[in-house]
């Protein structure tokens, strides 16, 4: 059996503490409503990287652009308050988007659900 993958893939290591993950998840649910889905992508899922910003894809059912902007600002402010100054890049995927830039597909494909 040596050398056989057997369909098992290595789990990606998240370079976020359990506390950071919990804060990010809770604040996202509060800001974007329950049911918001999060994916961490980029350097924070790459063990070969040092440091790096926190790249998040947040999928929400919110459709009002003004409400989405307010939710994103609230999310950033609350995470900064809870975790201290962090570089956080947020992509918000919502049902009102007519054009979805390719980075959204990359984030969804390579990201790790939180």
Secondary structure, 3 states (H helix, E strand, C coil): CCCCCCCCCCCCCCCCCHHHHHHHHHHHHHHHCCCCEEEEEHHHHCCCCCCCCEEEEEECCCCCHHHHHHHHHHHHHHHHHHHCCCCEEEEEECCCCCCCCHHHHHHHHHCEEC
